């Protein structure tokens, strides 16, 4: 092991002088991903000082650190929707040409694509994710098309409903999961254009009507992931709208089949080096390690993470390649600074309609007001 050899050299006299300081890495990995990352870096003999920031508060916390410009990390793992805000504020360093020119898949490259007129690239993609439909291979596909429509998905679920399996569709009461219904109505998760919000109350009504029909009442906020997993393991779900972050936890992966969902959102995780980093070269060095075929392949095998490079994807297992194929049909969210904030109004509106506390028209009227206020604050800036 590389780490054993390094320790042996250090114990024999220190001819190489003092060890270099550890690379400071701020990330949003989950506990099991963090454990695998730590083991991989130790095996490679790379000293890393990792810090976890909870995903739910990631954009806020990272933004505060970078704007303060004090004690900054050398590398940060961010959600793709945060890139426009950080890059637009001049908080990120450009990617070295040696990394920008790697064999990225088109979908991964699009996540880190420049916005506006600035052609510099400020991130490299670490993983691609988004929503797909999974099922046991014994069940038929949810639609006749390569990407099932929302109507086909609902009908496929109804066809599997039994006395003991009343709610065979797995669907989260969340704005991200609502996007396919929003887009199917001609809307988009975007700031108003010309004063009009492209969000149809009928789409929200259709989405909410699934709860109590083929989707069970939602669990308390924060308990969605374990609730969904329990239902899947109990065979209460025939068709599950989810992403790689959940699929990696499932056993009997060889029995899983994956389908695309029309208008599904596609996203991913990016690696960025802040302009305030003390050791930017070391930050990019760690980024290169994370997208190296061996490390990225280990993540893909363990967690069905969809790798960002063609060479790693080609060497991945059939389930990972099937998830990637389904995500090709998905559509990225708008790459503007406002995108992550749009959920602040949309999520409670969805919850209120499903709970019966508001009609779809009432809730969407509140969303429109919130998005218009956001538009006046951010001005649609990149």
C-alpha positions, -999 to 999 in steps of 0.1 A, spaced: 0 0 0 13 35 -9 4 48 26 25 21 43 55 29 22 51 66 30 49 59 67 80 37 65 101 65 49 89 90 75 100 66 103 135 61 89 149 95 93 129 121 75 153 127 46 125 144 26 120 171 52 87 181 68 56 167 52 35 190 30 4 203 45 -28 184 38 -50 195 10 -81 212 24 -113 198 9 -148 210 16 -174 185 4 -210 173 5 -204 135 5 -226 113 26 -211 93 55 -204 61 34 -190 81 5 -168 100 29 -155 67 43 -147 55 8 -130 88 -2 -108 87 29 -97 52 23 -89 59 -14 -68 89 -6 -50 70 22 -42 42 -2 -28 67 -26 -7 84 0 -25 118 -4 -29 138 27 -63 155 28 -80 176 54 -117 170 46 -146 190 60 -183 181 55 -209 207 48 -246 195 49 -260 196 14 -291 215 25 -270 244 37 -241 239 13 -246 269 -10 -251 293 19 -222 281 39 -198 279 10 -208 313 -3 -201 328 32 -167 312 33 -157 323 -1 -169 359 2 -150 362 35 -119 350 17 -103 338 49 -91 303 56 -105 290 23 -104 253 12 -82 243 -17 -110 223 -34 -148 222 -30 -174 198 -42 -206 217 -51 -239 210 -67 -241 220 -104 -269 245 -97 -246 265 -74 -220 272 -101 -236 302 -117 -238 321 -84 -202 314 -74 -186 319 -108 -207 350 -115 -194 366 -83 -158 359 -93 -152 334 -65 -138 306 -85 -105 300 -103 -104 289 -140 -98 252 -147 -63 243 -160 -63 232 -196 -49 198 -187 -82 191 -168 -106 209 -190 -96 187 -219 -102 153 -204 -126 128 -219 -158 142 -204 -192 128 -214 -214 154 -232 -238 155 -202 -210 160 -177 -193 187 -198 -226 205 -200 -229 207 -162 -196 226 -161 -202 246 -193 -196 284 -191 -226 307 -188 -231 341 -205 -203 356 -225 -175 344 -202 -158 315 -220 -137 304 -190 -145 272 -173 -146 272 -135 -154 236 -126 -148 201 -136 -176 175 -133 -173 148 -107 -206 129 -112 -238 132 -132 -272 126 -115 -309 133 -120 -342 115 -119 -349 81 -136 -376 54 -131 -364 21 -116 -383 -12 -114 -377 -49 -109 -368 -64 -143 -400 -86 -141 -422 -56 -146 -429 -40 -180 -414 -6 -188 -436 23 -177 -441 36 -212 -439 27 -249 -414 54 -256 -377 57 -247 -387 83 -221 -420 75 -204 -444 104 -202 -459 114 -168 -493 100 -180 -477 66 -190 -459 64 -156 -491 70 -137 -511 45 -157 -483 18 -154 -484 23 -116 -522 20 -115 -520 -12 -135 -500 -28 -107 -522 -17 -79 -536 -45 -57 -555 -48 -24 -522 -52 -5 -502 -27 -27 -523 4 -28 -496 29 -36 -472 14 -62 -456 46 -74 -426 60 -55 -426 98 -59 -412 125 -35 -433 156 -26 -405 179 -37 -400 206 -63 -372 187 -80 -395 157 -85 -423 181 -97 -402 193 -126 -413 167 -151 -450 176 -145 -441 213 -147 -423 209 -180 -450 187 -194 -474 216 -190 -451 240 -209 -435 255 -177 -400 256 -164 -382 261 -131 -370 295 -141 -374 332 -133 -402 351 -151 -395 362 -186 -413 394 -195 -431 394 -162 -447 361 -167 -440 330 -146 -440 298 -166 -457 277 -140 -491 262 -145 -514 255 -116 -529 225 -135 -495 208 -134 -494 212 -96 -530 199 -93 -521 168 -115 -490 161 -94 -508 165 -61 -537 143 -72 -513 113 -74 -510 113 -36 -537 91 -22 -542 76 -57 -510 57 -66 -486 75 -42 -489 73 -4 -493 104 18 -458 119 22 -437 113 54 -426 142 75 -400 165 59 -365 151 62 -377 114 64 -383 109 27 -352 88 19 -356 61 46 -393 60 40 -388 53 2 -361 27 9 -384 9 34 -412 8 9 -390 -5 -19 -375 -32 3 -411 -42 13 -420 -45 -24 -446 -18 -20 -432 2 -49 -435 -10 -85 -421 21 -102 -398 44 -83 -388 79 -95 -354 84 -79 -317 90 -86 -283 73 -82 -281 86 -46 -308 61 -37 -301 33 -61 -266 27 -47 -282 15 -14 -302 -13 -30 -293 -50 -30 -299 -74 -59 -289 -47 -84 -288 -73 -112 -326 -74 -110 -331 -36 -115 -342 -21 -147 -340 16 -155 -362 38 -177 -360 75 -186 -388 99 -176 -397 126 -201 -387 161 -190 -368 148 -159 -342 171 -145 -305 163 -149 -278 176 -125 -246 166 -109 -217 174 -87 -187 197 -96 -152 203 -83 -141 239 -80 -111 257 -67 -119 291 -50 -98 322 -59 -90 325 -22 -74 290 -20 -39 291 -5 -28 261 -26 -49 261 -58 -25 237 -76 -30 212 -49 -67 217 -51 -67 208 -88 -44 179 -80 -70 164 -57 -97 171 -83 -77 151 -108 -75 122 -83 -113 123 -78 -120 119 -115 -92 94 -120 -106 62 -135 -96 41 -105 -112 64 -79 -143 73 -99 -148 36 -109 -147 26 -72 -174 52 -65 -195 39 -94 -192 3 -82 -201 12 -46 -228 38 -50 -240 36 -87 -225 71 -91 -225 80 -128 -189 89 -136 -181 120 -156 -155 106 -180 -161 84 -210 -133 60 -201 -146 54 -166 -182 50 -178 -172 24 -204 -155 4 -177 -186 6 -153 -211 -21 -147 -244 -24 -166 -266 -7 -140 -244 24 -140 -244 25 -178 -282 20 -178 -287 49 -154 -265 71 -176 -285 61 -207 -317 72 -190 -301 105 -179 -292 113 -215 -329 120 -221 -332 143 -191 -329 180 -193 -306 202 -171 -321 229 -150 -314 265 -161 -278 275 -153 -285 308 -136 -279 320 -101 -316 320 -92 -323 283 -99 -316 268 -64 -337 296 -47 -368 288 -67 -374 257 -46 -379 279 -15 -413 289 -27 -422 258 -47 -416 232 -20 -440 246 6 -466 252 -22 -465 215 -32 -468 204 4 -498 226 10 -517 213 -20 -510 177 -12 -521 183 25 -553 199 13 -544 232 29 -545 252 -4 -558 247 -39 -533 245 -68 -544 279 -80 -539 294 -45 -505 278 -40 -492 287 -75 -503 323 -71 -480 324 -40 -452 308 -61 -456 334 -88 -454 362 -62 -423 347 -47 -406 342 -80 -414 377 -91 -398 391 -59 -368 369 -65 -366 383 -101 -366 418 -88 -338 409 -63 -315 389 -86 -326 405 -119 -321 371 -136 -284 375 -134 -261 346 -143 
